[in-house]
Amino acid sequence: MAAELATPVDEFTGIPLPIIDRKDSDSRFAPDLHHPFHPKRDHRLLGVGGQAVRNCRVQLVSYGVHHYDYHQRYVGPPLPTETPDQLRLVVLTTAGYIPQRGLAFDDAGKPKVVTLNEEQRAHLWDRKQMRVGLRKSVHKFLLEQTIKQDFSGVNESTIDEFLHTKDYERRWQLGNTLLGIGAYQATEGLRPIYNRAYKAELIAPEHARSVSRFVLSTLGFRRHRDKIYSQLQARLAAEVA
């Protein structure tokens, strides 16, 4: 059977519904990873933003349900073409957002949208079951969106000191401040949807309450920051040149 249907998505976010495996799924083949955003070679999944969408989530699904029940029926979900839409999907999936509903299949492979119970949600939050596929792609996109922001409102002396100080700790402090400003601006449009999802307990509980803090944590801590600050310096130096 040739796939013809669009993948069901969460009406609130546009994120594809997670697949709910049958407990008696065919075990002749090992489970493998399902990419909710597909097909792989679609032009909308190319570029920095497209690759981040493609790799922001994978789910471990039994072979039969994945390849037969799902892929022989669904051509994939609507894929974003605009950066704000890509950013929404990438941030929410990386934060572990799981919709209230999932996609289940009966013994004959017929699909049905079902409401997730607490046990199913906890199972999906297990990183062995659902996780970020390729963190490098997600990191690259989120960093690009953070450091491309408009820093013209920042005091010129602050930017000048960040660009030229030889004091490592001071550079670190200023870099943290500037990165925080960039993350705050980049996620301004996502705050209502992230806050609503967090309050509804649809975001993985270990993640930050605010979306800008979540993005900052995703960019990495001290061992990643030197490289990040070098990129931020290059961006700001080009702007003031």
C-alpha positions as CSV (number, residue, x, y, z in Angstrom):
1,M,0.0,0.0,0.0
2,A,1.4,3.4,-1.0
3,A,1.4,6.0,1.7
4,E,-1.2,8.7,1.1
5,L,-2.2,10.3,4.4
6,A,-0.7,13.3,6.2
7,T,0.7,12.4,9.6
8,P,-1.7,13.5,12.4
9,V,-0.2,16.4,14.4
10,D,-0.9,18.1,17.7
11,E,-3.3,21.0,17.0
12,F,-1.7,23.2,19.7
13,T,1.9,23.0,18.4
14,G,2.0,21.2,15.0
15,I,4.2,18.5,16.5
16,P,3.5,15.0,15.0
17,L,1.6,12.7,17.5
18,P,3.9,10.1,19.1
19,I,3.4,6.5,18.1
20,I,2.0,4.2,20.8
21,D,3.5,0.8,20.3
22,R,1.5,-2.4,20.6
23,K,2.8,-4.6,23.4
24,D,2.6,-7.7,21.1
25,S,4.5,-6.1,18.2
26,D,6.4,-8.3,15.9
27,S,9.8,-9.1,17.6
28,R,11.6,-10.8,14.7
29,F,13.3,-7.5,14.0
30,A,14.8,-5.1,16.5
31,P,13.0,-1.8,17.2
32,D,14.5,1.2,15.3
33,L,14.3,5.0,15.3
34,H,11.4,6.8,13.8
35,H,11.9,10.4,12.7
36,P,8.5,12.2,13.2
37,F,9.6,14.9,10.6
38,H,9.9,13.2,7.3
39,P,10.5,12.4,4.4
40,K,14.2,12.7,4.9
41,R,15.1,14.2,1.5
42,D,12.3,16.8,1.4
43,H,13.8,20.2,0.5
44,R,12.1,21.7,3.6
45,L,14.3,19.6,5.8
46,L,17.5,20.9,4.3
47,G,19.6,23.9,5.5
48,V,20.4,24.7,9.1
49,G,16.7,25.1,10.2
50,G,15.5,22.1,8.2
51,Q,18.1,19.8,9.6
52,A,17.3,20.9,13.1
53,V,13.6,20.1,12.5
54,R,14.6,16.7,11.0
55,N,16.8,15.8,14.0
56,C,15.0,17.4,16.9
57,R,13.2,14.2,17.8
58,V,13.5,10.5,17.3
59,Q,11.4,7.7,18.8
60,L,12.2,4.1,19.3
61,V,9.4,2.1,17.7
62,S,9.0,-1.6,17.0
63,Y,9.9,-2.5,13.4
64,G,6.5,-3.7,12.2
65,V,4.6,-0.7,13.6
66,H,7.2,1.7,12.3
67,H,7.8,0.4,8.7
68,Y,4.4,-1.3,8.0
69,D,1.6,0.3,10.0
70,Y,3.0,3.8,10.0
71,H,5.2,4.3,6.9
72,Q,3.0,2.4,4.5
73,R,0.1,4.8,5.4
74,Y,1.6,8.2,6.2
75,V,3.6,10.5,3.9
76,G,4.6,12.7,6.7
77,P,3.4,15.8,8.6
78,P,3.2,19.4,7.3
79,L,6.8,20.7,7.3
80,P,7.7,24.3,8.2
81,T,9.2,26.7,5.6
82,E,9.6,29.8,7.8
83,T,12.2,30.2,10.5
84,P,9.7,31.1,13.4
85,D,7.8,27.8,12.7
86,Q,11.0,25.8,12.6
87,L,12.1,27.4,15.9
88,R,8.8,26.6,17.6
89,L,9.0,22.9,16.6
90,V,12.7,22.6,17.5
91,V,12.4,24.3,20.9
92,L,9.3,22.4,22.0
93,T,10.4,19.0,20.9
94,T,13.9,19.5,22.4
95,A,12.2,20.5,25.7
96,G,10.4,17.1,25.6
97,Y,7.0,18.4,24.7
98,I,4.6,15.4,24.3
99,P,1.0,16.1,23.1
100,Q,-2.0,15.0,25.0
101,R,-2.8,12.5,22.3
102,G,-0.9,9.7,20.5
103,L,-1.2,7.5,17.4
104,A,-2.0,3.9,18.1
105,F,-2.5,0.9,15.7
106,D,-4.7,-2.1,16.3
107,D,-3.7,-5.7,15.4
108,A,-4.7,-5.2,11.8
109,G,-2.6,-2.0,11.6
110,K,-5.5,0.4,11.6
111,P,-4.7,3.7,13.2
112,K,-6.5,5.4,16.0
113,V,-5.8,8.7,17.8
114,V,-5.9,8.1,21.6
115,T,-5.5,10.1,24.7
116,L,-2.2,9.4,26.5
117,N,-2.4,8.3,30.1
118,E,0.3,9.1,32.7
119,E,2.1,5.8,32.3
120,Q,2.4,6.2,28.5
121,R,3.7,9.8,28.9
122,A,6.3,8.7,31.5
123,H,7.3,5.9,29.1
124,L,7.8,8.4,26.2
125,W,9.8,10.7,28.5
126,D,12.3,7.9,29.0
127,R,15.3,9.0,26.8
128,K,15.6,5.4,25.6
129,Q,12.2,5.8,23.9
130,M,12.1,9.5,22.7
131,R,15.0,11.9,22.5
132,V,16.8,14.5,20.4
133,G,18.2,12.7,17.3
134,L,21.2,14.8,16.5
135,R,22.1,17.4,19.0
136,K,24.7,19.0,16.8
137,S,22.0,20.1,14.3
138,V,19.7,21.4,17.0
139,H,22.6,23.3,18.7
140,K,23.7,24.9,15.5
141,F,20.3,26.2,14.7
142,L,19.5,27.5,18.2
143,L,22.9,29.2,18.4
144,E,22.4,30.8,15.0
145,Q,19.0,32.2,16.1
146,T,20.4,33.5,19.4
147,I,23.5,35.4,18.1
148,K,21.7,36.8,15.0
149,Q,19.5,39.0,17.3
150,D,19.6,42.8,17.4
151,F,22.0,44.0,20.1
152,S,21.8,47.6,19.1
153,G,20.0,48.4,22.4
154,V,23.0,47.2,24.4
155,N,25.3,49.8,25.8
156,E,28.2,50.3,23.3
157,S,30.8,50.2,26.1
158,T,29.5,46.8,27.1
159,I,29.9,45.4,23.6
160,D,33.3,47.0,23.3
161,E,34.5,45.5,26.5
162,F,33.3,42.1,25.5
163,L,35.2,42.4,22.2
164,H,38.5,43.5,23.7
165,T,38.8,42.5,27.3
166,K,41.8,40.2,28.2
167,D,40.1,39.3,31.5
168,Y,38.7,35.8,31.0
169,E,36.2,36.0,33.8
170,R,35.0,39.4,32.7
171,R,34.6,38.1,29.1
172,W,32.6,35.2,30.6
173,Q,30.3,37.5,32.5
174,L,29.7,39.8,29.5
175,G,29.2,36.8,27.2
176,N,26.6,35.3,29.5
177,T,24.7,38.6,29.6
178,L,24.8,39.1,25.8
179,L,23.8,35.4,25.1
180,G,20.9,35.8,27.6
181,I,19.7,38.9,25.7
182,G,19.9,37.0,22.4
183,A,18.1,34.0,23.7
184,Y,15.4,36.2,25.3
185,Q,14.8,38.0,22.0
186,A,14.9,34.9,19.9
187,T,12.2,33.2,22.0
188,E,9.9,36.2,22.5
189,G,7.2,34.8,20.3
190,L,7.4,31.3,21.9
191,R,6.9,32.4,25.5
192,P,3.0,32.1,25.5
193,I,3.0,28.6,24.0
194,Y,6.0,27.3,26.1
195,N,4.5,28.7,29.3
196,R,1.1,27.1,28.6
197,A,2.7,23.8,27.8
198,Y,4.9,23.9,30.9
199,K,1.9,24.7,33.2
200,A,-0.1,21.8,31.5
201,E,2.9,19.5,32.4
202,L,3.4,18.6,28.7
203,I,7.1,19.7,28.9
204,A,9.6,17.2,30.4
205,P,9.7,18.2,34.1
206,E,13.5,18.5,34.3
207,H,13.6,21.4,31.9
208,A,13.6,25.1,32.7
209,R,10.4,26.9,33.4
210,S,11.2,29.7,31.0
211,V,11.8,29.2,27.3
212,S,14.9,31.5,27.1
213,R,16.5,29.7,30.0
214,F,15.8,26.4,28.3
215,V,17.5,27.6,25.1
216,L,20.5,28.8,27.1
217,S,20.8,25.4,28.8
218,T,20.6,23.7,25.4
219,L,23.5,25.8,24.1
220,G,25.7,24.2,26.7
221,F,27.6,25.3,29.8
222,R,31.2,26.2,30.5
223,R,32.9,23.7,28.3
224,H,31.0,24.9,25.2
225,R,31.0,28.6,25.9
226,D,34.4,29.6,24.7
227,K,33.5,28.5,21.2
228,I,30.1,30.2,21.4
229,Y,31.6,33.5,22.6
230,S,34.1,33.4,19.8
231,Q,31.2,33.2,17.3
232,L,29.4,35.9,19.1
233,Q,32.5,38.1,19.1
234,A,32.9,37.6,15.3
235,R,29.2,38.5,14.8
236,L,29.4,41.7,16.9
237,A,32.8,42.8,15.5
238,A,31.5,42.6,12.0
239,E,28.5,44.8,13.0
240,V,30.6,47.5,14.6
241,A,33.4,47.5,11.9
